[in-house]
Amino acid sequence: MGWLFLKVLLVGVGFSGLLYPFVDFCINGKTAGQRPNIVIILADDMGWGDLGANWAETKDTANLDKMASEGMRKHERDCYVDVALPLYENLRIVEQPVNLSSLAGKYAEKVAQFIQQASASRRPFLLYVALAHMHVPISATPLLPNPRGQRPYQAGLREMDSLVGQIKDKVDSTAKEHTFIWFAGDNGPWAQKCELAGSVGPFTGLWQTRQGGSSAKQTTWEGGHRVPALAYWPGQVPANVTSPALLSVLDIFPTVVALAGASLPQGRHFDGLDASDVLLGRSQMGHRVLFHPNSGAAGEYGALQAVRLERYKAFFITGGAKACDGSLGPEQRHDLPLIFNLEEDAAEGAPLPRGGAEYQAVLPRVRKVLTEVLQDIADDNTSRADYTQDPAVTPCCNPYHIACRCQTV
């Protein structure tokens, strides 16, 4: 039985659902009867501190906080209603510009339709919901009654939380015992957007911010890379647990492949790992090493410039992204890297003294794993895709066609 692709709703990033073949899968060595349904929800530019379950100062994520208690958690100033981004359903543009005030409703409607239809088919499904939240622009439409001066970001966060709650409720009412939900963010908040940016919580990157610039999105500081994550599957994922395992969004693909009973493609190395044992409470072993590529703040775009080794983080290049005040942290290269002990210094405020015993013990280990990953990249197979050459996925621009509206010069 082959894969059956259903509706795709996409705005920048959007919604995708499909069914996969029915085959038994095992939990703790015992047959569970069928492979699980899998729901992946990805938030855009959401800060670690935006989740109330992570950061007590946040009061806008009641549904996500409830999901955390029932599952596992891992640890311009304008607003717009219409934007030029196209809204796709499969490969067809159904709305352009996108009306943000009704976008959450469109997500909820399509998700509910898909879950209902997929559940009725009695075949396990994969649902991927890539949200436009919490990226700017943020709708200025009042989202909840009695806003009482609520700033737009808080309103948008509550709208996203309500949407996730609707997805979870639909899952719970149709296939609760057979559905695994994984919620995560893609990167930290976009600080230069000021009041339209989220919270990094305690991961403030003090060493960088003292010199100017942001230490959030676009940077390799913790505020740019550490994101909220929740896993929910009643009876399988332990309830109200915070796992110390070091995981990455790179792990979503191999984990979903494993839960689906499939195999990873051959002939290349995958940086992500199968995290199902961690998420199902059977292990606390995640990554020992992670690498943080430059995302536009300093250095060569895409180049590896920071290494995470267990509790330590080593920076070979530092620099801040543009901050709310307009400052931009200078690019600095470090032949002897800055090394932080994140268990003792989550704010990355004071690097280990270079002459100290702890620094001297960690430095050769950091250099070794950096050499290994660079060699792995050099030896691996690579591929590139240029979708601008495919007419089927090129956004249209025709001011006389309602589905292709755009501004022309």
C-alpha positions in Angstrom: 0.0 0.0 0.0 1.6 3.3 -1.1 1.7 6.7 0.4 -1.4 8.8 -0.1 -0.8 12.6 -0.1 -3.7 14.7 1.0 -4.2 18.5 1.3 -1.3 20.9 1.7 -2.0 24.4 3.1 1.1 26.6 3.0 1.9 30.2 3.8 5.6 30.8 4.0 5.6 27.6 6.0 2.2 25.9 6.3 0.3 22.6 6.6 0.9 19.2 5.2 -0.8 15.8 5.8 -0.4 12.3 4.4 -1.3 8.7 5.2 1.3 6.0 5.5 1.0 2.2 5.1 -0.5 0.2 8.0 2.0 -2.1 9.6 2.5 -3.3 13.2 5.1 -1.3 15.2 6.7 -2.2 18.5 7.0 -0.4 21.9 9.2 -2.0 24.5 9.5 -5.1 22.3 5.8 -5.7 22.2 3.5 -5.3 19.2 1.2 -2.3 19.7 -1.2 -3.3 17.0 -0.6 -0.4 14.6 1.9 2.3 14.0 1.0 5.6 15.6 -0.5 8.6 14.1 2.1 11.4 14.2 1.4 15.1 14.5 4.2 17.6 14.2 3.6 21.3 14.9 6.4 23.8 14.2 6.2 27.3 15.5 8.2 30.1 13.8 10.4 32.5 15.8 9.0 31.4 19.2 11.2 32.1 22.1 12.1 29.5 24.8 10.6 31.9 27.4 7.3 32.2 25.5 6.2 28.9 26.9 4.7 29.2 30.4 5.8 25.7 31.3 9.4 26.9 30.8 9.2 30.4 32.1 6.8 31.5 34.9 6.7 35.1 33.7 4.7 33.9 30.6 0.9 33.6 31.1 -0.3 33.3 27.5 0.1 29.5 26.7 -2.5 27.8 28.8 -3.1 25.0 26.2 0.6 24.3 25.6 1.2 24.3 29.4 -1.5 21.8 29.8 0.1 19.6 27.1 3.4 19.9 29.0 1.8 18.7 32.2 0.4 15.7 30.3 3.6 14.9 28.4 7.3 15.7 28.2 9.0 19.0 27.6 12.4 19.7 26.3 13.6 22.3 27.6 10.0 47.1 12.5 7.2 47.8 14.9 4.2 47.7 12.6 1.4 45.2 12.4 -0.3 44.1 9.2 -3.5 42.3 8.2 -2.8 41.5 4.6 0.7 40.4 3.3 2.0 39.5 -0.1 2.8 35.9 0.8 0.7 33.4 -1.2 -1.4 30.8 0.6 -1.1 27.4 -1.1 -3.4 24.4 -1.1 -1.3 21.7 -2.7 0.3 23.6 -5.6 -2.5 26.0 -6.1 -2.5 29.5 -4.7 -5.9 30.0 -3.0 -5.2 33.4 -1.4 -2.8 36.2 -2.2 -2.2 38.4 -0.2 -2.9 36.3 2.9 -5.4 37.7 5.4 -3.7 37.1 8.7 -6.9 37.8 10.7 -8.5 34.6 9.3 -5.3 32.4 8.9 -5.6 30.6 12.3 -9.2 29.7 11.4 -8.0 28.3 8.0 -5.4 26.2 9.8 -7.9 24.8 12.3 -10.5 24.0 9.6 -8.0 22.1 7.4 -6.4 20.3 10.3 -9.8 19.1 11.6 -10.9 18.0 8.2 -7.7 16.0 7.7 -7.7 14.3 11.1 -11.4 13.4 10.7 -10.9 11.9 7.2 -7.6 10.2 8.1 -9.1 8.6 11.3 -12.1 7.4 9.3 -9.8 5.6 6.9 -8.4 3.6 9.9 -4.9 4.1 8.5 -2.2 5.8 10.5 -1.4 9.3 9.3 1.3 11.9 9.5 0.2 15.5 9.9 2.7 18.4 9.7 1.5 21.8 10.7 4.2 24.5 10.1 2.7 27.7 11.6 3.2 31.3 10.4 3.1 32.1 14.2 5.1 33.8 15.8 6.9 35.4 12.8 6.1 38.9 11.8 3.9 40.3 10.5 1.4 39.7 13.4 -2.3 40.3 13.0 -3.5 43.5 14.7 -7.1 42.1 14.9 -8.2 41.5 18.6 -7.9 37.8 19.1 -9.5 37.3 22.4 -12.1 39.2 24.5 -11.0 41.7 27.1 -7.5 42.3 25.8 -6.9 45.1 28.3 -4.0 46.7 26.5 -2.6 43.3 25.5 0.3 43.9 23.1 0.1 42.3 19.6 2.7 39.6 20.3 0.8 38.4 23.4 -2.4 38.3 21.4 -0.7 36.4 18.6 0.8 34.0 21.1 -2.6 33.3 22.6 -4.0 32.8 19.2 -1.3 30.2 18.4 -1.9 28.5 21.8 -5.6 28.3 21.1 -4.9 26.8 17.7 -2.6 24.1 19.2 -5.3 23.4 21.8 -7.9 22.9 19.0 -5.5 20.4 17.3 -4.9 18.5 20.5 -8.6 18.4 21.3 -9.4 17.0 17.8 -6.7 14.4 18.3 -8.0 13.5 21.8 -11.6 13.1 20.5 -10.6 10.9 17.6 -7.4 8.9 18.2 -6.0 9.9 21.5 -4.3 6.6 22.4 -2.7 6.2 19.0 -1.4 9.6 18.3 2.0 11.1 19.0 2.2 15.0 19.0 5.5 16.8 18.8 5.5 20.6 19.2 8.7 22.6 18.7 10.1 26.0 17.6 12.4 26.5 14.7 14.7 29.1 16.3 14.7 31.9 18.9 12.8 35.3 18.7 13.7 38.0 16.2 14.9 40.7 18.7 15.1 43.5 16.2 11.3 43.5 16.0 11.2 44.9 19.5 7.7 44.4 21.1 6.8 42.0 18.2 9.5 39.5 19.4 9.3 36.8 22.0 11.3 36.0 25.1 14.6 34.1 25.4 13.9 33.4 29.1 17.2 33.1 31.0 19.3 32.5 27.8 20.2 36.1 27.3 23.8 35.8 25.8 25.2 38.4 28.1 28.7 38.3 26.8 27.4 39.4 23.4 24.8 41.9 24.5 27.3 43.8 26.6 29.1 44.5 23.3 25.9 45.4 21.4 23.5 43.5 19.1 21.0 40.8 19.8 21.9 37.3 21.0 18.7 35.7 19.7 17.5 34.7 16.2 20.3 34.6 13.5 23.0 34.0 16.2 24.6 30.9 17.6 24.0 32.0 21.2 21.5 29.9 23.2 18.8 32.5 22.8 19.0 31.9 19.0 19.1 28.1 19.1 17.3 26.9 22.3 13.6 26.5 21.6 10.5 25.1 23.4 9.6 21.5 22.7 6.8 19.3 23.9 6.0 15.6 23.3 2.5 14.2 24.0 1.2 10.6 23.7 -1.0 9.4 26.6 0.1 6.1 27.9 3.4 6.2 26.1 5.2 9.5 26.7 5.7 10.0 30.5 3.4 12.8 31.9 4.7 16.0 33.5 8.4 15.2 32.9 11.2 17.4 31.8 13.9 15.5 30.0 17.6 16.6 30.3 18.5 14.9 27.0 20.1 17.2 24.4 17.9 17.0 21.3 17.6 18.9 18.0 14.8 19.5 15.4 17.2 17.5 13.2 15.9 14.5 15.2 12.3 14.9 14.0 12.9 13.2 10.7 14.8 10.0 11.9 12.4 9.7 14.9 9.3 9.8 12.7 10.9 7.4 10.3 11.5 5.0 13.2 8.0 5.3 14.7 6.6 4.6 11.2 8.6 1.4 11.0 10.5 2.6 7.9 14.2 3.0 7.2 16.4 6.1 6.5 17.6 6.5 2.9 20.9 4.8 2.3 24.2 6.4 1.1 24.4 9.5 3.4 24.9 10.4 7.0 22.1 12.0 9.0 22.9 14.5 11.7 19.7 13.8 13.6 19.1 10.7 15.8 16.2 8.5 16.5 14.9 10.1 19.8 12.0 7.8 20.3 13.6 6.1 23.4 14.0 9.5 25.0 10.5 10.7 24.2 9.0 7.4 25.4 10.9 7.7 28.7 13.2 4.7 28.1 16.5 6.7 27.9 18.0 10.0 28.8 20.7 9.8 26.2 20.4 12.4 23.5 23.2 14.1 21.5 26.7 14.4 23.0 27.7 16.9 20.3 25.8 19.5 18.3 27.0 22.1 15.8 25.6 25.6 15.3 26.0 27.1 11.8 26.0 30.8 11.2 22.5 32.2 10.3 23.4 35.7 9.3 24.8 37.4 12.4 28.6 37.1 11.8 31.0 35.1 9.7 30.3 33.1 6.5 26.6 32.2 6.2 26.1 28.5 7.0 29.6 27.9 8.3 30.0 26.1 11.6 31.2 28.5 14.2 30.0 27.1 17.5 30.3 23.6 19.0 28.1 22.2 21.8 29.9 19.4 23.6 27.8 18.0 26.5 27.5 20.9 29.0 30.0 23.1 27.1 29.6 25.6 24.3 32.6 26.8 22.3 32.5 29.8 20.0 35.1 30.3 17.3 33.3 33.3 15.8 31.0 35.6 17.7 28.7 38.5 16.7 25.3 39.8 17.4 22.3 40.2 15.1 20.6 43.6 14.9 19.0 44.4 18.2 15.8 46.4 18.9 17.9 49.6 19.6 19.6 49.2 16.1 22.9 48.1 17.5 24.9 45.4 15.7 27.4 43.3 17.6 30.9 43.2 15.9 32.2 40.1 14.3 35.1 38.6 16.3 37.2 35.5 15.5 38.6 33.5 18.3 41.6 31.3 17.6 41.3 30.1 21.1 37.5 29.8 21.4 35.3 31.2 24.0 34.0 28.3 26.1 31.0 28.5 28.4 29.8 25.9 30.9 26.0 26.1 30.2 25.0 24.2 33.4 26.6 26.9 35.5 26.2 29.9 33.1 23.0 29.6 31.1 23.1 33.3 30.3 26.6 32.8 28.6 27.9 35.8 30.5 31.4 34.7 31.5 33.6 32.3 29.4 35.9 29.9 31.2 39.3 31.4 31.9 41.7 30.3 29.1 44.4 29.5 31.5 42.2 27.5 33.8 42.2 23.7 34.2 38.6 23.3 33.0 39.3 25.2 29.8 42.5 23.3 29.1 40.7 20.0 29.6 37.8 20.8 27.3 39.7 22.6 24.4 41.3 19.5 22.8 37.9 17.6 23.0 36.2 20.5 21.2 38.8 20.7 18.5 38.6 17.0 18.0 34.8 16.9 17.4 35.0 20.0 15.2 37.6 18.3 13.0 35.5 15.2 12.8 32.3 16.9 11.7 34.1 19.0 9.1 35.6 15.8 7.7 32.1 14.2 7.8 30.7 17.1 5.8 33.5 16.9 3.2 33.0 13.2 2.7 29.2 13.1 2.6 26.9 13.2 -0.4 25.3 16.5 -1.1 22.4 17.6 -3.2 20.8 21.0 -4.2 17.4 21.9 -5.4 16.5 25.1 -7.2 12.7 25.3 -7.1 12.7 28.7 -8.9 13.2 26.7 -12.1 9.9 24.7 -11.5 6.9 26.6 -12.8 4.6 24.6 -10.6 6.0 26.0 -7.4 6.7 29.6 -8.6 4.3 32.1 -7.0 2.2 33.8 -9.7 1.9 37.6 -10.0 -1.2 38.8 -11.9 -3.0 41.9 -10.6 -6.1 40.9 -12.7 -6.4 37.4 -11.1 -7.8 37.2 -7.5 -5.5 34.3 -6.6 -2.3 36.0 -7.9 -2.8 39.6 -6.6 0.5 41.4 -6.2 2.0 44.8 -6.6 3.6 45.5 -10.0 6.2 48.1 -10.7 
